[in-house]
Amino acid sequence: MTNATVRNPILPGFHPDPSILRVGDDYYLANSTFEWYPGIRLHHSRDLREWRPIGHALTGEAMLPLRGVPDSGGVWAPSLSHHDGRFWLVYAVVYTTAGPFKDLDIFLVSATSITGPWSAPVNLGGGGFDPSIFHDDDGRSWLVNMSWDARPDRAPFAGIVLQELDLERGCLVGEQRRILTHDELVEGPNLYRRDGWYYLMLAEGGTGWNHGILMARSRTIDGPYVLDPDGSLLTSRDNPGLTLQKAGHGEVVQTPTGEWYLVHLASRPVLARGERRSMLGRETCLQRVHWTSDGWLRLANGTHWPDTLVELPTGPVSDDLVPLVERDEFVEGSLSVEWSSLRQPMTANWLSLTERPGWLRLRGRQSLRSRFSLSLVAQRLTSTRVAVTTLIDCTPVFPGQQAGLLFWYDTTTHFFIGVTGSEAGPRVVLASSDDGRYTEHVTEIEVNAPLRLRGTLDHASLQFAVSFDGEKWHDVGPLHDASVLSDDYGSALRFTGAFTGLAAVDSYAGRMPADFAFFEIAQEPTV
């Protein structure tokens, strides 16, 4: 059999905590979405090379109430499985990330089709994040999870726990069993059964530069589990020269012809101010793996380092791929699957594609710091070399009314160019938030007609510009250090990635319309 190759990451940009599943000839991927809406992004492939976005599992506020969750809170680490003709998704929604506490609920949803409709979420309790479901050969199902301990005198990792899950009744039954303890933080547990062994795949060392994947095994499901004597299956912690850093948190899948592959997260940092900054967040990658004669899983390359180019078996190629839309002219009845909003669905009270046909209308609401009612839509950045352009038609009156283009990490760290009201009339405004430190500069540029806005990102540098005719462009403001749009910057935990998009703010009436004629994003691949 001849082989092709695929270049990592297979899902570039913010696609952390990948969970993979094969049903027949179809592969599916699910990823964390944190505070972004809709929840749990889904992809489909027939060949492990081309991945098509097919929507999200959690749509509608009744399924996913996220208003008020903290930055990098919300939906953590979904795990996807298939059993008795249904798809199952288990995930945590995290409400508190400050200090030692992790307040959360674990939810379970299911569907007969990967595209839904998904059932109403069933609450399975809390105790720890990164849950997964293991369906054993005897028909029983188990919830496997990590346990979190917030007591000041204890290590926060309190072990990996297992409890039987009654899928029909949607509840946990029997006693919870602690099946593994470890001195280092391990999370993201997944169980597999092969050749009489139960294998436990673990994300180890936290999700930063020390990240990795560790394996353990046992003859019985409740242990005792013995760690792989060779240590990490996958990590890049000891090789800072690798393109793919922070490699860890994975799941395995077997092809119809018997090959094994591992999906995992990794980051491609840029160097800024002498530091590595992961602006694109944690991305989904793929590695070829094999089982040794003594029953342990190993990377096919003979090391524990992730490859950028990975060999694939030749197989059927997807013929229903949807090309990435680089210019959205807002002529469809709804926004494409590439768009996301923050902590709430895109509803008609603040977003419309029909009030002014051919334009996207956002109605301004709360400030860009809000975790409740923010009129913002955005797309993932998949490259650190990108030019983003839009045309805005907006007439703000008050200083608290603004609309425009932004580059975004979270409510504490972002860059914005747009139009604002002032005593002298509408003006171009620049604003930024740097780990909570807010600055704003109202320029002398008058706005009395539709205005083009552009942001050009060149690795760690961001330059804004404006044009009234689409031909002559004028730089506005200084070069910004865009590397702050990173998991590795700031004073709080950060787990997402950089976005770019459109926003409208109206702290007065809460209704000011801002119309956008198009959104163009041109990205050069980051290798």
Secondary structure, 3 states (H helix, E strand, C coil): CCEEEEECCCECCCCCCCEEEEECCEEEEEECCECEECEEEEEEECCCCCCEEEEEEECCCCCCCCCCCCCCCEEEEEEEEEECCEEEEEEEEECCCCCCCCCEEEEEEEECCCCCCCCCCEEEECCCCCCEEEECCCCCEEEEEEEECCCCCCCCEEEEEEEEEECCCCEEEEEEEEEECCCCCEEEEEEEEECCEEEEEEEECCCCCCCEEEEEEECCCCCCCEECCCCCCEECCCCCCCCCEEEEEEEEEECCCCCEEEEEEEECCEEECCEEECCCCCEEEEEEEEECCCCCEEECCCCCCCCCEEEEECCCCCCCCCCCCCEECCCCCCCCCCCEEECCCCCCCCEECCCCCCCEEEECECCCCCCCCCEEEEEECCCCEEEEEEEEECCCCCCCEEEEEEEEEECCEEEEEEEECCCCCCEEEEEEEECCEEEEEEEEEECCCCEEEEEEEECCEEEEEEECCCCCCEEEEEEEEHHHCCCCCCCCCCCCCCEEEEEEEECCCCCCEEEEEEEEEEEECCC
